[in-house]
């Protein structure tokens, strides 16, 4: 993660998040945006590897920044950093394509660890958020067993994106076209009722296609 964007309206918190990002990824360049408009302008003018986005901004929602980033820079990692832990906010963020959801109340060292795990393809999730999401899928997930719904090829694709591979890397690994990978992912998302790679990673682990990493806490 060389280019990192912090979207946060409180100056002190921006500096704090920038220090955390610099600790997690030494040598990275930190850019800052203090509101939604500045965040959208930033993603339109510069390429980022990682964006850490607050939800509650003075001129709108951080989700609008996230959606814009997803449109113009689909390969960038998008992490929500917020104090809002309600289910509605979590669902909205994941549905918009967030790769993680971190609560600012966590210890700094844990936030650093969770950001570093992004390089391993592990979603950056506050433990309490991860447990709630897993409980949600355990009790209200698809009625049909995903293992019965997915074809063998779709399971192969799910396993690879669950490990954090990009579409082009999945294509190379399976010796298929990148467009075919995208088509498989679209089908996987529809069958599992999901809309982000973070959710795909959870399903891959749930189905035993990848080995989940233990938290260092």
C-alpha positions as CSV (number, residue, x, y, z in Angstrom):
1,X,0.0,0.0,0.0
2,X,2.0,3.0,-1.3
3,X,-0.7,5.6,-1.8
4,X,-3.2,6.0,1.0
5,X,-6.2,8.4,1.3
6,X,-7.7,9.4,4.6
7,X,-11.2,10.9,4.4
8,X,-12.0,12.3,7.8
9,X,-13.4,15.7,8.9
10,X,-11.7,16.0,12.3
11,X,-8.1,17.2,11.9
12,X,-6.8,15.4,15.0
13,X,-8.4,12.1,13.9
14,X,-7.0,12.5,10.4
15,X,-3.5,12.8,11.8
16,X,-4.0,9.8,14.1
17,X,-5.3,7.6,11.3
18,X,-2.4,8.8,9.1
19,X,0.0,7.7,11.8
20,X,-1.7,4.3,12.0
21,X,-1.6,3.9,8.2
22,X,2.1,4.9,8.1
23,X,2.9,2.4,10.9
24,X,1.1,-0.4,9.0
25,X,2.7,0.5,5.7
26,X,6.1,2.2,6.2
27,X,7.1,4.5,3.3
28,X,3.5,5.1,2.1
29,X,2.3,8.5,1.0
30,X,-0.7,9.8,3.0
31,X,-3.3,12.1,1.3
32,X,-6.0,13.7,3.3
33,X,-9.6,14.9,2.6
34,X,-11.7,16.7,5.2
35,X,-15.1,16.2,3.6
36,X,-17.1,14.3,1.0
37,X,-16.4,16.7,-1.8
38,X,-12.7,16.7,-1.2
39,X,-12.7,12.9,-1.0
40,X,-14.5,12.6,-4.3
41,X,-12.1,15.1,-5.9
42,X,-9.1,13.2,-4.6
43,X,-10.1,9.9,-6.0
44,X,-10.8,11.5,-9.4
45,X,-7.3,13.0,-9.6
46,X,-5.0,10.4,-8.1
47,X,-4.7,6.7,-7.9
48,X,-4.8,5.1,-4.4
49,X,-4.0,1.6,-3.1
50,X,-6.0,2.2,0.1
51,X,-8.7,4.6,1.2
52,X,-9.8,4.9,4.9
53,X,-13.2,6.6,4.9
54,X,-15.3,8.0,7.7
55,X,-19.1,7.6,7.3
56,X,-20.3,10.8,8.9
57,X,-18.9,13.8,6.9
58,X,-20.1,17.4,7.2
59,X,-21.3,17.6,3.6
60,X,-22.6,14.1,3.1
61,X,-21.8,10.4,3.5
62,X,-18.5,8.7,3.2
63,X,-20.3,6.0,1.2
64,X,-20.5,8.4,-1.7
65,X,-16.7,8.7,-1.7
66,X,-16.5,4.9,-1.5
67,X,-18.9,4.5,-4.5
68,X,-16.9,6.9,-6.5
69,X,-13.7,5.2,-5.7
70,X,-15.2,1.8,-6.7
71,X,-16.2,3.3,-10.1
72,X,-12.9,4.9,-11.0
73,X,-10.4,2.7,-9.1
74,X,-12.0,-0.7,-8.6
75,X,-8.7,-2.3,-7.4
76,X,-8.2,0.1,-4.5
77,X,-8.9,-1.3,-1.0
78,X,-11.7,0.7,0.7
79,X,-12.0,0.6,4.5
80,X,-14.6,2.3,6.6
81,X,-13.2,3.9,9.7
82,X,-16.0,5.1,12.0
83,X,-17.6,5.2,15.4
84,X,-20.9,4.0,13.9
85,X,-21.3,0.3,14.7
86,X,-25.0,-0.1,14.0
87,X,-26.0,-3.0,11.7
88,X,-27.6,-0.6,9.2
89,X,-24.3,1.2,8.7
90,X,-22.4,-2.0,8.4
91,X,-24.8,-3.5,5.8
92,X,-24.8,-0.2,3.8
93,X,-21.0,-0.1,3.7
94,X,-20.5,-3.7,2.7
95,X,-23.3,-3.3,0.1
96,X,-21.4,-0.3,-1.4
97,X,-18.3,-2.4,-1.8
98,X,-16.3,-1.8,1.4
99,X,-13.4,-4.2,2.0
100,X,-13.5,-3.7,5.7
101,X,-15.1,-1.9,8.6
102,X,-13.0,-0.7,11.5
103,X,-14.3,1.1,14.7
104,X,-12.0,3.9,15.8
105,X,-12.5,2.9,19.5
106,X,-10.1,0.0,19.0
107,X,-6.5,0.0,20.4
108,X,-4.1,1.5,17.9
109,X,-2.0,-1.6,17.7
110,X,-5.0,-3.7,16.7
111,X,-5.9,-1.2,14.0
112,X,-2.4,-1.5,12.6
113,X,-2.5,-5.3,12.6
114,X,-5.9,-5.3,10.8
115,X,-4.6,-3.0,8.1
116,X,-1.5,-5.1,7.6
117,X,-3.7,-8.1,7.1
118,X,-5.1,-6.5,3.9
119,X,-1.9,-7.5,2.1
120,X,-2.8,-11.1,2.9
121,X,-6.3,-10.8,1.5
122,X,-7.9,-10.8,4.9
123,X,-10.8,-8.3,5.3
124,X,-10.0,-5.5,7.9
125,X,-12.8,-6.0,10.4
126,X,-13.2,-5.0,14.0
127,X,-13.7,-8.4,15.9
128,X,-17.1,-7.5,17.2
129,X,-18.2,-6.5,13.7
130,X,-16.9,-9.8,12.3
131,X,-18.7,-11.8,14.9
132,X,-22.0,-10.0,14.2
133,X,-21.6,-10.6,10.4
134,X,-20.8,-14.3,10.9
135,X,-23.9,-14.6,13.2
136,X,-26.0,-12.9,10.5
137,X,-24.9,-15.4,7.8
138,X,-25.2,-18.3,10.2
139,X,-28.8,-17.6,11.1
140,X,-30.2,-15.6,8.1
141,X,-28.0,-16.7,5.2
142,X,-29.2,-18.3,1.9
143,X,-31.8,-21.0,2.5
144,X,-30.0,-23.3,0.1
145,X,-26.6,-24.7,1.0
146,X,-24.0,-22.6,-1.0
147,X,-22.0,-25.8,-1.6
148,X,-25.0,-27.2,-3.5
149,X,-25.7,-23.9,-5.3
150,X,-22.1,-23.3,-6.7
151,X,-20.5,-25.2,-9.5
152,X,-17.1,-26.7,-9.1
153,X,-15.6,-23.9,-11.2
154,X,-17.4,-21.3,-9.1
155,X,-16.0,-22.8,-5.9
156,X,-12.5,-22.6,-7.4
157,X,-13.0,-18.9,-8.2
158,X,-14.5,-18.3,-4.8
159,X,-11.5,-19.9,-3.1
160,X,-9.1,-17.8,-5.0
161,X,-10.8,-14.5,-4.4
162,X,-11.3,-15.6,-0.8
163,X,-7.5,-15.6,-0.6
164,X,-7.3,-12.1,-1.9
165,X,-6.4,-12.7,-5.5
166,X,-7.4,-10.1,-8.1
167,X,-9.5,-11.1,-11.2
168,X,-6.4,-11.2,-13.5
169,X,-4.6,-13.4,-11.0
170,X,-7.5,-15.8,-10.8
171,X,-7.6,-15.9,-14.6
172,X,-3.9,-16.8,-14.7
173,X,-4.2,-19.4,-12.0
174,X,-7.2,-21.1,-13.7
175,X,-6.0,-20.5,-17.2
176,X,-9.2,-18.8,-18.3
177,X,-10.1,-15.3,-19.6
178,X,-10.4,-12.4,-17.1
179,X,-13.9,-11.7,-18.5
180,X,-14.9,-15.3,-17.6
181,X,-13.7,-14.7,-14.1
182,X,-15.8,-11.6,-13.8
183,X,-18.8,-13.6,-15.1
184,X,-18.2,-16.3,-12.5
185,X,-17.9,-13.7,-9.7
186,X,-21.2,-12.1,-10.8
187,X,-22.9,-15.5,-10.6
188,X,-21.3,-16.3,-7.2
189,X,-22.5,-13.0,-5.8
190,X,-26.0,-13.6,-7.1
191,X,-26.2,-17.2,-5.7
192,X,-24.8,-16.2,-2.3
193,X,-26.8,-13.0,-2.0
194,X,-23.6,-10.9,-1.5
195,X,-22.1,-7.8,-3.1
196,X,-18.4,-7.5,-2.0
197,X,-15.2,-9.4,-1.9
198,X,-15.2,-9.1,1.9
199,X,-18.4,-11.1,2.1
200,X,-17.0,-13.6,-0.5
201,X,-14.0,-14.2,1.7
202,X,-16.3,-15.0,4.7
203,X,-18.3,-17.4,2.6
204,X,-15.1,-19.0,1.3
205,X,-13.9,-19.6,4.9
206,X,-17.3,-20.7,6.0
207,X,-17.4,-23.4,3.2
208,X,-13.9,-24.6,4.0
209,X,-12.4,-23.3,0.7
210,X,-9.8,-21.2,2.6
211,X,-8.4,-21.4,6.0
212,X,-9.4,-18.4,8.2
213,X,-6.6,-16.5,9.9
214,X,-6.7,-16.3,13.7
215,X,-6.9,-12.8,15.2
216,X,-3.8,-11.7,17.0
217,X,-5.8,-10.2,19.9
